[in-house]
Amino acid sequence: MKAAQHTTYDKNKIALKITEIAKPKISNSQVLIKVRAAGVNPLDNMISRGEVKMIVPYKLPQTAGNEVVGLIEEVGSNVTKFAVGDRVFGRLPLDNIGAFAEFVAVDSQALAKVPDYLTDAEAAAVPLTALTIMQALDLMEAQAGKTIFISGGTGGVGGMAIPIAKARGLTVITNGDGSNAERVMALGANQFIDYKKEDYTKILSEIDYVLDTLGGAETEKQMSIMKKGGRLVSLRAMPNGAFAKRMHLPKYKQLLFASAGRKFDQMAAKYGVHYYFIFVESNGQQLQEVADIFSELQIKPSIDTIYPFEEVNAALDKVANGRSRGKTVLSF
């Protein structure tokens, strides 16, 4: 079968090699998926650049791709939830990625059934982002009736975070370019702040939770609008010691990450809030919960560009350098 692999880590030039490899054999707990579409993410570029080595040291050559949609061709003897022919999607387990291939063997616990109303390309836009949000809300221990600020809510993350947070009973405030205000409010946001006209730090205070999708200087600005004891989960800032411990990384890596993330821990202490960094893990049960929410609300993720599998490097370049108005997807 064909697979797109990274054969070396390279900070400057990301180029996967399409090669022929053996079709995977499944274990008792796995299913074999014939891949129909795969989401292309900044994470795929980070892995190719070697930026994730400290968290997951992949052995090269490694078939790339974290997010998969496809049809089940074969089912392991211990798998009861799925049958041959089911259309499924998932964020692949960290230690077993490989969505950029014609077939992939996946642990059934990582998968959920795709809602019928979504196309393969639309479904490919869901797992990584939706699971990030579900796991961020769990880290926050988010309680219904409280308020969350989702920074930069007009992007792909916001488009999913807003309806999921609303389904959890939260009051949702977000900011972004005013031209997107109507679309974002339609997703269920309670308040929208146009960042070109208003500074959210002058308007908001006593916020319970923050989902930081921006990083940089914005992380501290977001801490400044929070209640004492509030919880901020960042997708973009820096891993810290607590993150390394949660990921069960070896002791020496826990010390390294504690040192790297100390600035953010100190910042959080200054504002009396809790700081978390997240690296999304596979979870079929959470993804099924998202699929049910999306089916009920008929939410469609926005797609920017669909590339044929053979143009995988153009797709990665688009994600790295193009201004996207939605997800980049590979089609098989």
C-alpha contacts under 8 A as a table, 3 or more apart, distances in Angstrom:
res1	aa1	res2	aa2	distance
1	M	20	E	5.38
1	M	21	I	5.55
1	M	22	A	6.10
1	M	23	K	5.71
1	M	101	A	7.38
1	M	102	E	6.04
1	M	103	F	7.31
2	K	18	I	6.53
2	K	19	T	5.58
2	K	20	E	4.70
2	K	21	I	6.36
2	K	101	A	5.78
2	K	102	E	5.86
3	A	18	I	5.47
3	A	19	T	5.52
3	A	20	E	6.31
3	A	21	I	6.74
3	A	63	T	6.30
3	A	100	F	5.91
3	A	101	A	4.06
3	A	102	E	6.55
4	A	16	L	5.68
4	A	17	K	5.33
4	A	18	I	4.27
4	A	19	T	6.35
4	A	63	T	5.67
4	A	64	A	6.19
4	A	100	F	5.57
4	A	101	A	6.26
4	A	312	V	7.59
5	Q	16	L	5.17
5	Q	17	K	5.23
5	Q	18	I	6.35
5	Q	19	T	7.35
5	Q	61	P	6.11
5	Q	62	Q	5.25
5	Q	63	T	4.16
5	Q	64	A	5.49
5	Q	100	F	7.94
6	H	9	Y	7.31
6	H	15	A	7.06
6	H	16	L	4.83
6	H	17	K	6.34
6	H	48	S	6.38
6	H	60	L	6.93
6	H	61	P	5.69
6	H	62	Q	5.60
6	H	63	T	6.55
6	H	64	A	6.67
7	T	16	L	7.35
7	T	17	K	7.41
7	T	60	L	5.50
7	T	61	P	4.41
7	T	62	Q	6.72
8	T	48	S	7.57
8	T	60	L	6.80
8	T	61	P	7.29
9	Y	47	I	7.93
9	Y	48	S	5.42
9	Y	49	R	5.23
9	Y	50	G	5.21
10	D	13	K	5.78
10	D	14	I	6.39
10	D	48	S	6.51
10	D	49	R	4.88
10	D	50	G	6.86
11	K	14	I	7.38
11	K	48	S	7.64
11	K	49	R	4.40
11	K	50	G	7.00
12	N	49	R	7.40
14	I	45	N	6.99
14	I	48	S	6.27
14	I	49	R	6.96
14	I	313	N	7.52
14	I	316	L	7.84
14	I	317	D	7.93
15	A	313	N	5.95
16	L	312	V	7.51
16	L	313	N	6.36
18	I	310	E	7.60
23	K	103	F	6.61
23	K	104	V	7.88
24	P	32	L	7.72
24	P	103	F	7.17
24	P	104	V	6.47
24	P	105	A	6.04
25	K	32	L	7.70
25	K	105	A	6.90
26	I	29	S	7.80
26	I	30	Q	5.49
26	I	31	V	6.25
26	I	32	L	6.36
26	I	75	V	7.93
26	I	76	G	6.58
26	I	105	A	5.69
26	I	106	V	7.77
27	S	30	Q	5.27
27	S	31	V	7.85
27	S	76	G	6.03
28	N	75	V	7.90
28	N	76	G	4.14
28	N	77	S	4.93
28	N	78	N	5.25
28	N	79	V	7.10
29	S	76	G	5.36
29	S	77	S	6.98
29	S	78	N	5.35
29	S	79	V	5.65
29	S	107	D	5.74
29	S	108	S	6.27
30	Q	75	V	6.61
30	Q	76	G	5.26
30	Q	79	V	7.07
30	Q	105	A	6.23
30	Q	106	V	5.13
30	Q	107	D	4.14
30	Q	108	S	5.27
31	V	72	I	6.59
31	V	73	E	7.49
31	V	74	E	5.63
31	V	75	V	4.54
31	V	76	G	5.71
31	V	79	V	7.76
31	V	105	A	5.69
31	V	106	V	5.53
31	V	107	D	6.43
31	V	108	S	6.13
32	L	72	I	5.76
32	L	73	E	5.52
32	L	74	E	5.03
32	L	75	V	6.55
32	L	103	F	6.83
32	L	104	V	5.84
32	L	105	A	4.55
32	L	106	V	6.52
33	I	70	G	5.72
33	I	71	L	5.42
33	I	72	I	4.53
33	I	73	E	5.73
33	I	74	E	7.39
33	I	103	F	5.50
33	I	104	V	5.35
33	I	105	A	6.27
33	I	106	V	7.44
34	K	70	G	5.39
34	K	71	L	5.30
34	K	72	I	6.30
34	K	73	E	6.38
34	K	102	E	6.05
34	K	103	F	4.67
34	K	104	V	6.87
35	V	38	A	7.47
35	V	68	V	6.84
35	V	69	V	5.99
35	V	70	G	4.34
35	V	71	L	6.71
35	V	99	A	7.33
35	V	101	A	6.96
35	V	102	E	5.36
35	V	103	F	5.50
35	V	104	V	7.10
35	V	332	F	6.65
36	R	68	V	7.89
36	R	69	V	5.73
36	R	70	G	4.64
36	R	71	L	7.27
36	R	120	D	6.63
36	R	331	S	6.14
36	R	332	F	5.02
37	A	68	V	6.21
37	A	69	V	5.19
37	A	70	G	6.65
37	A	120	D	5.93
37	A	121	A	5.95
37	A	124	A	6.15
37	A	329	V	6.80
37	A	330	L	5.47
37	A	331	S	4.55
37	A	332	F	5.76
38	A	65	G	7.08
38	A	66	N	7.83
38	A	67	E	5.49
38	A	68	V	4.62
38	A	69	V	6.08
38	A	99	A	6.08
38	A	100	F	6.60
38	A	121	A	7.60
38	A	124	A	5.48
38	A	329	V	5.76
38	A	330	L	5.12
38	A	331	S	6.70
39	G	65	G	7.49
39	G	66	N	7.38
39	G	67	E	5.15
39	G	68	V	6.57
39	G	121	A	7.86
39	G	124	A	4.86
39	G	125	A	5.73
39	G	327	K	7.33
39	G	328	T	6.42
39	G	329	V	4.68
39	G	330	L	6.37
40	V	44	D	6.79
40	V	65	G	7.04
40	V	66	N	7.90
40	V	67	E	7.47
40	V	315	A	7.02
40	V	316	L	6.72
40	V	319	V	7.23
40	V	327	K	7.47
40	V	328	T	5.53
40	V	329	V	5.49
40	V	330	L	6.94
41	N	44	D	5.40
41	N	45	N	7.19
41	N	316	L	7.65
41	N	319	V	6.58
41	N	328	T	7.56
42	P	45	N	5.27
42	P	46	M	6.27
42	P	316	L	7.98
42	P	319	V	6.23
42	P	320	A	6.59
43	L	46	M	4.85
43	L	47	I	6.15
44	D	47	I	5.24
44	D	48	S	6.40
44	D	64	A	6.86
44	D	65	G	6.25
44	D	66	N	7.18
44	D	316	L	7.63
45	N	48	S	5.05
45	N	49	R	6.16
45	N	316	L	6.70
45	N	320	A	7.17
46	M	49	R	5.12
46	M	50	G	6.32
46	M	51	E	5.17
46	M	52	V	6.33
47	I	50	G	5.15
47	I	51	E	5.80
47	I	52	V	5.36
47	I	53	K	7.29
48	S	51	E	7.61
50	G	53	K	5.46
51	E	54	M	7.41
52	V	55	I	5.41
52	V	56	V	5.97
52	V	57	P	7.23
53	K	56	V	5.14
53	K	57	P	4.38
53	K	58	Y	6.81
54	M	57	P	6.24
54	M	253	K	7.31
55	I	249	L	7.23
56	V	94	L	7.13
56	V	95	D	7.04
58	Y	62	Q	6.84
58	Y	95	D	7.60
59	K	62	Q	6.29
62	Q	98	G	7.47
63	T	97	I	7.04
63	T	98	G	4.63
63	T	99	A	7.45
63	T	100	F	6.59
63	T	101	A	7.30
64	A	97	I	6.53
64	A	98	G	4.82
64	A	99	A	6.34
64	A	100	F	5.52
65	G	68	V	7.71
65	G	97	I	6.07
65	G	98	G	4.93
65	G	99	A	4.26
65	G	100	F	4.93
66	N	91	R	5.76
66	N	92	L	5.34
66	N	93	P	7.99
66	N	97	I	5.41
66	N	98	G	6.43
66	N	99	A	5.71
66	N	128	L	7.88
67	E	89	F	7.60
67	E	90	G	5.93
67	E	91	R	4.69
67	E	92	L	6.08
67	E	99	A	6.05
67	E	124	A	6.53
67	E	127	P	6.58
67	E	128	L	6.55
68	V	89	F	5.47
68	V	90	G	5.59
68	V	91	R	6.62
68	V	92	L	7.23
68	V	99	A	5.38
68	V	124	A	6.14
69	V	87	R	7.29
69	V	88	V	5.79
69	V	89	F	4.31
69	V	90	G	6.85
69	V	120	D	6.36
69	V	123	A	6.70
69	V	124	A	5.77
70	G	87	R	5.60
70	G	88	V	5.70
70	G	89	F	6.55
70	G	120	D	7.65
71	L	84	V	7.61
71	L	85	G	5.57
71	L	86	D	5.60
71	L	87	R	4.56
71	L	88	V	6.28
72	I	75	V	7.32
72	I	83	A	7.00
72	I	84	V	4.98
72	I	85	G	5.13
72	I	86	D	5.50
72	I	87	R	6.56
72	I	88	V	7.28
73	E	84	V	5.28
73	E	85	G	6.39
74	E	83	A	7.90
74	E	84	V	5.82
75	V	79	V	6.44
75	V	82	F	7.45
75	V	83	A	6.58
75	V	84	V	6.56
76	G	79	V	5.44
79	V	82	F	6.67
79	V	108	S	6.80
80	T	83	A	7.69
81	K	108	S	7.86
82	F	86	D	6.63
82	F	108	S	7.80
83	A	86	D	5.83
86	D	113	K	7.13
87	R	113	K	5.98
87	R	114	V	5.87
88	V	111	L	6.33
88	V	112	A	5.54
88	V	113	K	4.41
88	V	114	V	5.14
89	F	111	L	5.65
89	F	112	A	5.71
89	F	113	K	6.36
89	F	114	V	6.03
89	F	123	A	7.07
89	F	124	A	7.23
89	F	127	P	7.10
90	G	110	A	5.93
90	G	111	L	4.76
90	G	112	A	6.44
90	G	127	P	5.41
90	G	128	L	7.75
90	G	282	S	7.14
90	G	283	N	7.86
90	G	284	G	6.82
90	G	287	L	7.38
91	R	110	A	6.71
91	R	111	L	7.55
91	R	127	P	5.38
91	R	128	L	5.59
91	R	131	L	7.99
91	R	281	E	7.27
91	R	282	S	5.09
91	R	283	N	7.48
92	L	96	N	6.50
92	L	97	I	5.31
92	L	98	G	7.66
92	L	99	A	7.63
92	L	106	V	7.00
92	L	110	A	6.46
92	L	282	S	5.80
93	P	96	N	5.19
93	P	97	I	6.11
93	P	106	V	7.89
93	P	107	D	7.86
93	P	110	A	6.78
93	P	281	E	6.57
93	P	282	S	5.14
94	L	97	I	6.09
94	L	281	E	6.61
94	L	282	S	7.31
96	N	106	V	7.73
98	G	101	A	6.51
98	G	104	V	6.53
99	A	103	F	7.79
99	A	104	V	6.45
100	F	309	F	7.56
101	A	104	V	6.74
102	E	332	F	7.24
106	V	110	A	7.19
106	V	111	L	8.00
107	D	110	A	5.80
107	D	111	L	7.57
108	S	111	L	5.49
108	S	284	G	7.66
109	Q	283	N	6.55
109	Q	284	G	5.28
109	Q	285	Q	7.41
110	A	282	S	5.22
110	A	283	N	4.86
110	A	284	G	4.23
110	A	285	Q	7.76
111	L	283	N	7.07
111	L	284	G	4.30
111	L	285	Q	7.71
111	L	287	L	7.37
112	A	284	G	5.15
112	A	285	Q	7.06
112	A	287	L	6.00
112	A	288	Q	5.14
112	A	291	A	7.82
113	K	288	Q	6.90
113	K	291	A	7.68
114	V	118	L	7.20
114	V	123	A	6.70
114	V	291	A	6.91
115	P	118	L	5.87
115	P	291	A	6.12
115	P	292	D	7.70
115	P	294	F	7.90
115	P	295	S	6.18
116	D	119	T	7.81
117	Y	295	S	7.55
117	Y	298	Q	7.61
118	L	121	A	7.94
118	L	122	E	5.70
118	L	123	A	5.78
118	L	300	K	7.10
119	T	122	E	5.15
119	T	123	A	6.08
120	D	123	A	5.07
120	D	124	A	6.20
121	A	124	A	5.11
121	A	125	A	6.82
121	A	303	I	7.53
121	A	306	I	7.45
121	A	329	V	6.25
121	A	330	L	7.81
121	A	331	S	7.21
122	E	125	A	5.39
122	E	126	V	7.18
122	E	300	K	6.81
122	E	301	P	5.87
122	E	302	S	7.30
122	E	303	I	6.72
123	A	126	V	5.49
123	A	127	P	7.72
123	A	301	P	7.95
124	A	127	P	6.93
124	A	329	V	6.83
125	A	128	L	7.56
125	A	129	T	7.52
125	A	301	P	6.41
125	A	302	S	7.93
125	A	303	I	7.48
125	A	327	K	5.89
125	A	328	T	7.90
125	A	329	V	7.43
126	V	129	T	5.86
126	V	130	A	5.66
126	V	301	P	7.15
127	P	130	A	5.31
127	P	131	L	5.82
127	P	287	L	6.65
128	L	131	L	5.43
128	L	132	T	6.10
128	L	280	V	6.98
129	T	132	T	5.08
129	T	133	I	6.42
129	T	156	G	7.82
129	T	157	V	5.94
129	T	160	M	7.25
130	A	133	I	5.23
130	A	134	M	6.28
130	A	157	V	7.81
130	A	160	M	6.27
130	A	161	A	7.12
130	A	287	L	7.24
130	A	290	V	6.87
131	L	134	M	4.96
131	L	135	Q	5.95
131	L	280	V	6.61
131	L	281	E	7.54
131	L	282	S	7.58
131	L	283	N	7.42
131	L	286	Q	6.83
131	L	287	L	6.36
132	T	135	Q	5.29
132	T	136	A	5.97
132	T	278	I	7.51
132	T	279	F	7.49
132	T	280	V	5.18
132	T	281	E	7.89
133	I	136	A	4.94
133	I	137	L	6.12
133	I	160	M	7.88
133	I	161	A	5.87
133	I	164	I	7.68
134	M	137	L	5.27
134	M	138	D	6.32
134	M	164	I	7.68
134	M	286	Q	6.98
135	Q	138	D	4.97
135	Q	139	L	6.19
135	Q	278	I	8.00
135	Q	280	V	7.21
136	A	139	L	5.04
136	A	140	M	6.22
136	A	211	L	7.52
136	A	233	V	6.15
136	A	278	I	6.98
137	L	140	M	5.01
137	L	141	E	6.07
137	L	142	A	5.40
137	L	165	A	7.86
138	D	141	E	4.85
138	D	142	A	6.45
139	L	142	A	7.72
139	L	233	V	7.56
139	L	276	Y	7.71
140	M	209	Y	6.89
140	M	231	R	5.57
140	M	232	L	7.20
140	M	233	V	7.18
142	A	146	K	7.55
142	A	170	L	7.94
142	A	209	Y	7.43
143	Q	146	K	6.03
143	Q	168	R	7.67
143	Q	169	G	7.49
143	Q	170	L	7.16
144	A	168	R	6.03
144	A	169	G	4.29
144	A	170	L	5.08
145	G	169	G	5.85
145	G	170	L	5.30
145	G	171	T	6.59
146	K	169	G	7.86
146	K	170	L	5.40
146	K	171	T	6.11
146	K	208	D	6.31
147	T	170	L	5.65
147	T	171	T	4.60
147	T	172	V	6.04
147	T	173	I	7.52
147	T	207	I	5.84
147	T	208	D	5.40
147	T	209	Y	6.36
148	I	170	L	6.67
148	I	171	T	6.19
148	I	172	V	5.20
148	I	173	I	6.22
148	I	207	I	6.40
148	I	208	D	6.07
148	I	209	Y	4.58
148	I	210	V	5.44
148	I	211	L	7.36
149	F	172	V	6.12
149	F	173	I	4.79
149	F	174	T	5.55
149	F	207	I	6.99
149	F	209	Y	6.36
149	F	210	V	4.78
149	F	211	L	6.33
150	I	153	G	5.68
150	I	158	G	6.85
150	I	161	A	7.70
150	I	162	I	7.76
150	I	172	V	7.29
150	I	173	I	6.31
150	I	174	T	4.89
150	I	175	N	7.32
150	I	210	V	5.93
150	I	211	L	4.86
150	I	212	D	6.46
150	I	213	T	7.36
151	S	158	G	7.89
151	S	174	T	5.63
151	S	175	N	5.80
151	S	176	G	7.58
151	S	210	V	7.62
151	S	211	L	6.45
151	S	212	D	5.60
151	S	213	T	5.80
151	S	214	L	6.73
152	G	155	G	6.39
152	G	158	G	6.80
152	G	174	T	6.69
152	G	175	N	5.39
152	G	176	G	5.07
152	G	213	T	6.42
152	G	214	L	6.78
153	G	156	G	7.87
153	G	157	V	6.87
153	G	158	G	3.86
153	G	159	G	6.65
153	G	161	A	7.91
153	G	162	I	7.62
153	G	174	T	5.36
153	G	175	N	5.78
153	G	176	G	6.14
153	G	184	V	7.46
154	T	157	V	7.87
154	T	158	G	5.58
154	T	159	G	6.44
154	T	175	N	7.31
154	T	176	G	5.65
154	T	177	D	7.17
154	T	180	N	6.34
154	T	181	A	7.91
154	T	184	V	6.47
155	G	158	G	5.35
155	G	159	G	6.23
155	G	325	R	7.28
155	G	326	G	7.21
156	G	159	G	5.12
156	G	160	M	6.79
156	G	301	P	7.48
156	G	302	S	7.26
156	G	325	R	7.75
156	G	326	G	5.74
156	G	327	K	7.10
157	V	160	M	5.54
157	V	161	A	5.90
157	V	213	T	7.60
158	G	161	A	4.79
158	G	162	I	5.76
159	G	162	I	6.07
159	G	163	P	7.43
159	G	184	V	7.15
159	G	187	L	7.20
159	G	301	P	7.19
160	M	163	P	5.89
160	M	164	I	6.35
160	M	301	P	7.56
161	A	164	I	5.24
161	A	165	A	5.88
162	I	165	A	5.24
162	I	166	K	6.10
162	I	172	V	6.68
162	I	187	L	6.41
162	I	188	G	6.42
162	I	189	A	6.21
163	P	166	K	4.98
163	P	167	A	6.05
163	P	187	L	5.82
163	P	188	G	6.03
163	P	189	A	7.91
164	I	167	A	5.04
164	I	168	R	6.38
164	I	290	V	7.34
164	I	293	I	7.29
165	A	168	R	5.05
165	A	169	G	6.63
165	A	170	L	5.61
165	A	171	T	7.82
165	A	172	V	7.05
166	K	169	G	5.08
166	K	170	L	5.20
166	K	171	T	6.71
166	K	172	V	6.85
166	K	188	G	6.61
166	K	189	A	7.74
167	A	170	L	7.48
167	A	293	I	7.31
171	T	189	A	7.56
171	T	190	N	6.29
172	V	188	G	7.70
172	V	189	A	5.09
172	V	190	N	5.33
172	V	191	Q	6.76
173	I	189	A	6.01
173	I	190	N	5.82
173	I	191	Q	4.76
173	I	192	F	6.04
173	I	193	I	7.89
174	T	189	A	7.06
174	T	191	Q	6.45
174	T	192	F	5.20
174	T	193	I	6.32
175	N	192	F	5.43
175	N	193	I	4.46
175	N	194	D	5.78
175	N	195	Y	6.13
175	N	200	Y	7.68
176	G	180	N	7.39
176	G	181	A	7.74
176	G	192	F	7.73
176	G	193	I	6.59
176	G	194	D	5.45
176	G	195	Y	5.46
177	D	180	N	5.89
177	D	181	A	7.20
177	D	194	D	5.54
177	D	195	Y	6.22
177	D	196	K	6.89
178	G	181	A	5.10
178	G	193	I	7.61
178	G	194	D	4.80
178	G	195	Y	7.47
178	G	196	K	7.60
179	S	182	E	7.58
180	N	183	R	5.51
180	N	184	V	6.23
181	A	184	V	5.23
181	A	185	M	6.08
181	A	192	F	6.42
181	A	194	D	7.70
182	E	185	M	5.21
182	E	186	A	6.17
183	R	186	A	5.13
183	R	187	L	6.63
184	V	187	L	5.18
184	V	188	G	7.03
184	V	189	A	6.31
184	V	192	F	7.73
185	M	188	G	5.29
185	M	189	A	4.75
185	M	190	N	6.87
185	M	191	Q	7.41
185	M	192	F	7.10
186	A	189	A	7.16
189	A	192	F	6.93
193	I	198	E	6.60
193	I	199	D	7.99
193	I	200	Y	6.79
194	D	197	K	5.53
194	D	198	E	5.92
195	Y	198	E	5.26
195	Y	199	D	6.09
195	Y	200	Y	7.30
196	K	199	D	7.93
198	E	202	K	7.92
199	D	202	K	5.58
199	D	203	I	6.87
200	Y	203	I	5.06
200	Y	204	L	5.82
201	T	204	L	5.64
201	T	205	S	7.48
201	T	221	K	6.76
201	T	222	Q	7.41
201	T	224	S	7.20
201	T	225	I	6.03
204	L	207	I	7.21
204	L	225	I	5.79
205	S	224	S	7.82
205	S	225	I	4.40
205	S	226	M	5.83
205	S	227	K	7.09
206	E	225	I	6.14
206	E	226	M	4.85
206	E	227	K	4.14
206	E	228	K	7.77
207	I	210	V	7.42
207	I	225	I	6.11
207	I	226	M	4.39
207	I	227	K	5.38
207	I	230	G	7.16
208	D	226	M	6.08
208	D	227	K	5.71
208	D	229	G	7.99
208	D	230	G	4.86
208	D	231	R	6.65
209	Y	226	M	7.25
209	Y	230	G	5.71
209	Y	231	R	5.01
209	Y	232	L	5.71
210	V	222	Q	7.12
210	V	226	M	7.87
210	V	231	R	6.51
210	V	232	L	4.62
210	V	233	V	6.34
211	L	232	L	6.04
211	L	233	V	5.23
211	L	234	S	6.07
211	L	235	L	7.72
212	D	215	G	6.40
212	D	218	E	7.97
212	D	219	T	6.53
212	D	222	Q	7.58
212	D	232	L	6.97
212	D	233	V	6.07
212	D	234	S	4.51
212	D	235	L	6.13
212	D	236	R	7.12
213	T	234	S	6.32
213	T	235	L	5.43
213	T	236	R	6.02
214	L	218	E	6.41
214	L	219	T	7.28
214	L	235	L	7.58
214	L	236	R	5.98
214	L	237	A	7.89
215	G	218	E	5.60
215	G	219	T	5.18
215	G	234	S	6.97
215	G	235	L	7.37
215	G	236	R	4.66
215	G	237	A	4.68
216	G	219	T	6.08
216	G	236	R	7.73
216	G	237	A	6.52
217	A	220	E	6.02
217	A	221	K	6.76
218	E	221	K	4.95
218	E	222	Q	6.07
219	T	222	Q	5.24
219	T	223	M	6.44
219	T	234	S	7.67
219	T	237	A	7.22
220	E	223	M	4.98
220	E	224	S	6.40
220	E	267	M	6.94
221	K	224	S	5.22
221	K	225	I	7.12
222	Q	225	I	5.60
222	Q	226	M	7.07
223	M	226	M	5.49
223	M	232	L	7.27
223	M	268	A	6.92
223	M	271	Y	6.46
223	M	273	V	7.09
224	S	271	Y	6.47
226	M	230	G	5.92
226	M	271	Y	7.96
226	M	273	V	7.34
227	K	230	G	5.17
227	K	273	V	7.38
228	K	271	Y	7.02
228	K	272	G	5.05
228	K	273	V	5.61
229	G	272	G	5.84
229	G	273	V	4.66
229	G	274	H	6.45
230	G	272	G	7.72
230	G	273	V	4.94
230	G	274	H	6.15
231	R	273	V	5.91
231	R	274	H	4.73
231	R	275	Y	6.22
231	R	276	Y	7.66
232	L	273	V	7.41
232	L	274	H	6.12
232	L	275	Y	5.16
232	L	276	Y	6.18
233	V	275	Y	6.16
233	V	276	Y	4.68
233	V	277	F	5.66
233	V	278	I	6.88
234	S	237	A	5.83
234	S	238	M	7.98
234	S	275	Y	7.69
234	S	276	Y	6.22
234	S	277	F	5.00
234	S	278	I	6.51
235	L	277	F	6.26
235	L	278	I	5.88
235	L	279	F	7.53
236	R	277	F	7.90
237	A	277	F	7.14
238	M	260	A	7.19
238	M	261	G	5.55
238	M	264	F	7.41
238	M	277	F	6.59
239	P	243	F	5.96
239	P	244	A	7.37
239	P	257	F	6.14
239	P	258	A	7.95
239	P	260	A	7.17
239	P	261	G	5.56
239	P	276	Y	7.85
239	P	277	F	5.33
239	P	278	I	7.61
240	N	243	F	5.33
240	N	244	A	6.53
240	N	254	Q	7.97
240	N	257	F	4.84
240	N	258	A	4.79
240	N	259	S	7.32
240	N	260	A	6.38
240	N	261	G	4.03
240	N	262	R	6.64
240	N	264	F	7.86
240	N	265	D	7.58
240	N	276	Y	7.75
240	N	277	F	7.01
241	G	244	A	5.11
241	G	245	K	6.24
241	G	254	Q	5.30
241	G	255	L	6.61
241	G	256	L	7.72
241	G	257	F	5.06
241	G	258	A	3.72
241	G	259	S	7.47
241	G	261	G	6.87
242	A	245	K	5.13
242	A	246	R	6.17
242	A	254	Q	7.93
242	A	258	A	7.40
242	A	276	Y	7.54
243	F	246	R	5.08
243	F	247	M	6.23
243	F	257	F	7.95
243	F	276	Y	6.95
243	F	277	F	6.14
243	F	278	I	7.14
244	A	247	M	5.12
244	A	248	H	6.27
244	A	249	L	5.43
244	A	253	K	6.97
244	A	254	Q	5.03
244	A	257	F	6.49
244	A	258	A	7.88
245	K	248	H	5.00
245	K	249	L	6.12
245	K	254	Q	6.22
246	R	249	L	7.80
249	L	253	K	6.14
249	L	254	Q	6.33
250	P	253	K	5.48
250	P	254	Q	6.37
251	K	254	Q	4.97
251	K	255	L	6.36
252	Y	255	L	5.17
252	Y	256	L	6.32
253	K	256	L	4.91
253	K	257	F	6.06
254	Q	257	F	5.26
254	Q	258	A	5.97
255	L	258	A	5.00
255	L	259	S	6.28
256	L	259	S	5.23
256	L	260	A	6.23
257	F	260	A	4.84
257	F	261	G	5.90
258	A	261	G	5.39
258	A	262	R	5.84
259	S	262	R	5.27
260	A	263	K	7.43
261	G	264	F	5.54
261	G	265	D	6.48
262	R	265	D	4.98
262	R	266	Q	6.06
263	K	266	Q	5.23
263	K	267	M	6.15
264	F	267	M	4.88
264	F	268	A	6.08
264	F	275	Y	7.11
265	D	268	A	5.12
265	D	269	A	6.23
265	D	274	H	7.95
265	D	275	Y	6.41
266	Q	269	A	5.01
266	Q	270	K	6.24
267	M	270	K	5.12
267	M	271	Y	6.65
268	A	271	Y	5.30
268	A	272	G	5.93
268	A	273	V	5.06
268	A	274	H	5.88
268	A	275	Y	5.91
269	A	272	G	4.82
269	A	273	V	6.18
269	A	274	H	7.50
270	K	273	V	7.90
283	N	286	Q	5.60
283	N	287	L	6.31
284	G	287	L	4.96
284	G	288	Q	6.08
285	Q	288	Q	5.16
285	Q	289	E	6.47
286	Q	289	E	5.06
286	Q	290	V	6.43
287	L	290	V	4.99
287	L	291	A	6.14
288	Q	291	A	4.88
288	Q	292	D	6.22
289	E	292	D	5.20
289	E	293	I	6.39
290	V	293	I	5.06
290	V	294	F	6.06
291	A	294	F	5.10
291	A	295	S	6.02
292	D	295	S	5.10
292	D	296	E	6.23
293	I	296	E	5.27
293	I	297	L	6.34
294	F	297	L	5.18
294	F	298	Q	5.39
294	F	299	I	5.11
294	F	300	K	7.86
295	S	298	Q	4.91
295	S	299	I	7.00
301	P	326	G	7.52
301	P	327	K	7.86
302	S	325	R	7.26
302	S	326	G	4.78
302	S	327	K	6.33
303	I	306	I	7.62
303	I	325	R	7.27
303	I	326	G	4.59
303	I	327	K	4.53
303	I	328	T	6.42
303	I	329	V	7.66
304	D	324	S	6.14
304	D	325	R	5.48
304	D	326	G	4.51
304	D	327	K	5.12
304	D	328	T	5.60
305	T	326	G	7.92
305	T	327	K	6.87
305	T	328	T	4.98
305	T	329	V	6.39
306	I	328	T	5.97
306	I	329	V	4.81
306	I	330	L	5.75
306	I	331	S	6.53
307	Y	310	E	7.96
307	Y	311	E	6.06
307	Y	312	V	7.10
307	Y	314	A	7.94
307	Y	315	A	6.38
307	Y	328	T	7.66
307	Y	329	V	6.21
307	Y	330	L	4.93
307	Y	331	S	6.07
308	P	311	E	5.58
308	P	312	V	7.26
308	P	330	L	5.59
308	P	331	S	4.96
308	P	332	F	6.34
309	F	312	V	5.44
309	F	330	L	5.32
309	F	331	S	5.61
309	F	332	F	5.61
311	E	314	A	5.39
311	E	315	A	6.47
312	V	315	A	5.05
312	V	316	L	6.31
312	V	330	L	6.94
313	N	316	L	5.05
313	N	317	D	6.11
314	A	317	D	5.01
314	A	318	K	6.12
315	A	318	K	5.03
315	A	319	V	6.39
315	A	328	T	6.69
315	A	329	V	7.48
315	A	330	L	7.43
316	L	319	V	5.15
316	L	320	A	6.20
317	D	320	A	4.99
317	D	321	N	5.86
317	D	322	G	7.34
318	K	321	N	5.32
318	K	322	G	4.62
318	K	323	R	7.81
318	K	324	S	7.92
318	K	328	T	7.70
319	V	322	G	5.86
319	V	323	R	7.90
319	V	324	S	7.39
319	V	328	T	6.92
324	S	327	K	7.14
324	S	328	T	7.91
